[in-house]
Amino acid sequence: MLPTTEQALACVRVCQMRSNLYKDIRLFRFDDKTGEVYILSVDELQIIVYPNGE
């Protein structure tokens, strides 16, 4: 399973927003079983990007 186009674009937007605020991204992982992308940033901010890009 691969990330969807919507999911990939959403991940780029999230990572760009975090980097514009000079916030580190600690973990970026695609789970091929669920099709979700997990982004862990500083301050324990956890972001899940679903296959539909939400």
PyMOL commands that set and color helices and strands:
alter all, ss='L'
color gray80, all
select helices_A, chain A and resi 5-20+42-44
alter helices_A, ss='H'
color red, helices_A
select strands_A, chain A and resi 25-31+36-41+46-49
alter strands_A, ss='S'
color yellow, strands_A
deselect
rebuild
show_as cartoon
